[in-house]
């Protein structure tokens, strides 16, 4: 894959991280409000299940952004 693909994956990872981290913070403040426009209403476990899914998405986005950043650095060297 080329450099532009890795930069695109890095952007996607950062957007996932920022959006889900914001949703985690909002979910911690207001337990009853539906987060991410109701996309996680199907998750079993209620509040705790939604929180777990959002944390996993945030961590996955951070890992994706980190891996893509490392590949971009290798391609530039």
C-alpha positions in Angstrom: 0.0 0.0 0.0 1.1 3.5 -0.7 1.8 6.4 1.6 -1.6 8.0 0.9 -3.5 4.9 2.0 -1.6 4.8 5.3 -2.3 8.5 5.8 -6.0 7.9 5.1 -6.0 5.0 7.6 -4.3 7.3 10.1 -7.1 9.9 9.6 -9.8 7.3 10.0 -8.2 6.0 13.2 -8.0 9.5 14.7 -11.6 10.3 13.8 -12.7 7.0 15.5 -10.7 7.8 18.6 -11.9 11.4 18.9 -15.6 10.6 18.2 -15.8 7.6 20.5 -13.8 9.2 23.3 -16.2 12.2 23.2 -19.1 9.7 23.4 -17.5 8.0 26.4 -17.2 11.3 28.2 -20.8 12.2 27.4 -22.0 8.8 28.4 -20.3 9.1 31.8 -21.9 12.5 32.4 -25.5 11.6 31.2 -26.3 7.9 31.7 -29.7 8.0 30.1 -29.0 9.9 26.9 -28.6 7.8 23.7 -25.1 8.2 22.3 -23.8 8.3 18.8 -27.3 9.1 17.4 -28.7 5.8 18.8 -26.3 3.5 16.9 -25.5 1.7 20.1 -29.0 1.1 21.4 -28.8 -2.5 20.2 -25.8 -3.3 22.5 -26.8 -5.7 25.3 -25.9 -4.7 28.8 -27.4 -1.2 28.8 -25.1 1.6 30.0 -22.2 -0.7 30.8 -22.3 -2.5 27.5 -22.4 0.8 25.5 -19.5 2.1 27.5 -17.5 -1.0 26.8 -18.2 -0.9 23.1 -17.2 2.8 22.9 -14.0 2.2 24.9 -13.1 -0.7 22.5 -13.7 1.5 19.5 -11.6 4.3 20.9 -8.7 1.9 21.6 -9.0 0.4 18.2 -8.9 3.8 16.6 -5.8 4.7 18.5 -4.1 1.5 17.6 -5.0 2.0 13.9 -3.7 5.5 13.9 -0.5 4.5 15.6 0.2 1.6 13.2 -0.6 3.8 10.2 1.7 6.6 11.6 4.5 4.1 12.0 4.1 2.9 8.4 4.1 6.5 7.1 7.4 7.1 8.9 8.9 4.0 7.5 7.9 5.0 4.0 9.4 8.5 4.4 12.7 7.2 5.6 
